[in-house]
Amino acid sequence: MAQMDTQHFRNIALVAHSGAGKTTVTEAVLMATQTISRLGKVDDGTTTSDYEPEEIRRHSSISTSLAPCVWGSNKINVIDTPGYPDFIGEVISGLKAADAAILVVAAHAGVEVGTEEAWRLCQELGLPVIIFINKMDRENADFGQALKHVQDSFGSKCTAIQIANGSEQNFLGMIDLKNLPAEVPSAVSGEVEQLRDRLVEAVAETDENLTMKFLEGEEISQEELTAALRQAVLSGKFVPVLGGSAANSVGITELLNAVVDLLPSPLEARLPNFESEGKEIELSTNSDGPLAALVFKTTADPYVGTLSYLRVFSGTLKSDSQVWNSTKGLGERIGQLFALRGKNQEQRDSLITGDIGAVAKLSSTSTGDTLAQRESSGILEPLSFPDTIYTSAISPKGKADFDKMSSALARLVEEDPTLRLRRDLDTAETLLDAMGDTHIDVAVEKAKRKFGVDLEAALPKVSYKETIKASTKVEYKHKKQSGGHGQYAHVMIRLEPLPRGGGFEFGSKVVGGNVPKEYIPAVEKGVGKSLQGGALAGYPIVDIKAILYDGSSHPVDSSGMSFEIAGSFALRQGVADASPILLEPIVRLRVTVPDSFTGEVMGDLNGKRARILGMTPQSGVTLIEAEVPQAEVLRYSADLRSVSQGRGRFSVEFVRYDEVPAHLTQKIVDETKNETSSKG
């Protein structure tokens, strides 16, 4: 592919609800531009952009893929993103590298959950959008109904610049409303005239001069209409709606023309913030200017190493050069640069301003980092990903897998910023936080395929704790005689409950030296050891105060070890007599859901022992805040998806520990003991 000037680039992300046909649109674009000679199919696993085994097996995109092509004198970097909500991180990465988006809508389904989410992300990033109503040849396809659904959801600025000629099995193509053909089929002539007038009016409303012309009944020329339409799209005041059937390559030529004619080059696009030492720096869009490139995606491979996907916002990135990672403050060597088309790589000598490519084996660079020149380094606006909402406990299937598990999980997290790895010290589990169950499933599959590690994912254990509700006094005497020096320690300890979150306190009020000072730390150590397993179910004991107030010792047989043992047994005995209770973690949920689903969500939360803190209306949606036991919401992403038809969003954060209701305590204790005995 020959090098082109920045003004001839178009960086376009395809976004949609899963199954709307993004990948097929990408394939049809590559076919129309003669980049490929055969149209691949998602169901056959033969498309250019869905090449990972996990994608082929699922018939669905799970990662962002690049598919550059040439249309006329323009290079179009197509960025095909996933539609399934678990892979929202890939969508965000792809949109950060793009200057505009094509939002694909299935004609028979209209606006779906993923459509709404993709639109929201585009609006947050200020990206110009073209809407492509796909699958016009499908049963129940209706361009007019799909258009109405789009306008009801996203506003009247979404205006058709085409009209469908037929639908379903009688779909013949699209009629251009900007440049009407000499002959319009009589079956749609009335609708064509109506939509043409609506198009002219909508474009005129975005331009003051054209508004005056329109109101005064003057003719608006084709040149004026085209120029105003482009400016309106670039400013976000107008969203053109087109249609077609990607599977049959209908409407794709017109879509490509719209991309070139209506969407911005990198010279016209919104630039990300670029800061150095807290001060904003103006980005140059000149290829001769200082380098500023964003790593928007990373893949890990056991043989090739890491592959970093880059978008150059300023300057030129060259093969075999030295650059500065200004995010981490480290130097990096750039080896061979590549242009990527799906899994295929083409070597490149350089990437100029506005272009997208990749480089292998960067030693210290990760997703979101900025590559620049040391003498003029700044940091590009970083990628921002949502908090994880789903957690699984990860364990190895065998001994060989145990040895390799940590490194494999670290590599997976390196390539996916929406995966987070942590260790729960209370339950001794390795936890993987993700965006959903499918996200976890794919991570486990990748660990096997890429790194040869068999992993199992399970529901994480709840980190219960134990405490006491009553004060008590306990006396314990440790005495053992076995020839020679014996063992002797006598302690008297008072136990008191502390306020929630009080932790553990130890004090001594021994007088008269009944317990020599040198043995008091040993008593504290013994008490502390017994805090690791409570009297009810062996969970850690918290919020307790232990005061050593008396005891006795033996001049020969007493030792630190003896007093440590005495302190340990005294604590265990005392806790059992101090009304022990079980504590459970409480989390705060913030659920945002369309008003029409508020009742279902509230009912579901009430069934989870939730305490509703408040409900706040917010323009068609309601924010519900509640506190709920963590044990009730370990799989809340699936529950919310069910009761809100996928339209709810939520965040969760730990708040505190509260007492488990008495009627549930014994059930939890029994389950814990059964699990422990089965392992023993």
Number of C-alpha atoms within 10 A of each C-alpha: 10 5 11 14 14 19 15 19 24 27 27 29 30 30 31 32 24 23 19 26 25 30 30 26 27 24 28 27 27 24 18 20 18 13 17 15 10 13 19 20 16 23 12 10 19 15 20 23 28 29 20 15 13 19 18 18 13 12 16 21 25 27 26 23 26 25 22 25 21 22 19 11 11 17 23 23 25 26 30 31 30 29 29 20 21 20 22 23 24 25 25 23 26 27 27 24 25 25 26 28 25 28 24 29 29 29 29 21 17 23 25 20 17 23 22 18 18 25 20 13 16 22 13 9 16 16 27 26 28 26 25 27 30 31 30 32 24 17 12 14 23 22 27 13 14 20 25 17 16 24 17 12 16 15 13 15 20 22 23 25 22 26 23 21 19 19 20 16 12 11 18 16 20 20 22 17 19 16 12 13 10 5 7 14 12 9 10 15 12 12 12 22 14 11 18 21 12 16 22 21 15 21 25 23 19 20 15 10 11 22 18 13 13 16 11 9 9 10 10 14 9 12 9 13 17 16 13 21 26 19 18 23 22 22 16 16 17 25 24 22 24 27 30 32 26 24 19 15 18 22 24 25 16 16 21 18 13 16 22 19 14 22 26 25 23 24 19 12 20 18 17 15 14 19 16 13 9 9 9 13 16 11 20 17 22 17 19 12 13 22 28 30 29 28 27 23 29 24 20 21 15 12 8 10 14 21 19 23 27 27 25 26 27 25 23 22 29 17 18 13 11 17 21 23 26 22 18 14 13 14 19 18 16 18 16 17 24 23 24 20 21 19 13 13 13 12 14 18 13 17 24 25 27 30 28 27 26 22 21 19 18 16 13 13 23 25 21 23 23 31 30 29 19 17 8 13 24 28 26 27 16 18 17 13 13 12 16 19 21 23 23 23 19 21 17 17 13 11 9 12 18 14 12 16 22 14 13 24 22 14 19 23 19 20 19 22 22 22 23 19 16 11 12 14 9 14 14 11 16 18 21 22 20 24 22 20 18 15 19 22 15 14 23 20 18 20 20 15 14 15 21 16 25 20 21 15 19 11 13 18 16 16 18 23 26 26 28 27 15 13 18 18 20 19 19 20 20 18 14 13 10 7 6 8 11 15 21 24 27 22 25 20 26 20 24 20 21 18 9 15 12 12 14 15 16 16 15 18 10 18 11 8 11 15 25 14 11 10 18 20 16 21 28 21 18 23 24 19 16 21 22 15 15 23 24 21 20 18 22 21 25 23 19 24 19 24 18 23 17 19 19 15 21 14 7 11 16 22 18 19 17 24 29 24 23 25 32 21 21 27 27 17 15 23 29 15 16 19 14 19 21 27 24 19 19 20 22 21 25 19 21 23 23 17 14 12 17 21 12 14 21 18 12 15 23 14 10 15 12 22 14 16 12 10 16 11 13 12 8 9 17 19 21 21 21 20 21 23 23 24 17 16 19 18 17 18 19 14 16 22 13 14 18 18 12 17 18 22 16 18 16 21 14 14 15 15 19 16 17 19 12 10 8 10 16 15 10 16 16 13 12 16 14 12 11 12 9 8 7 6
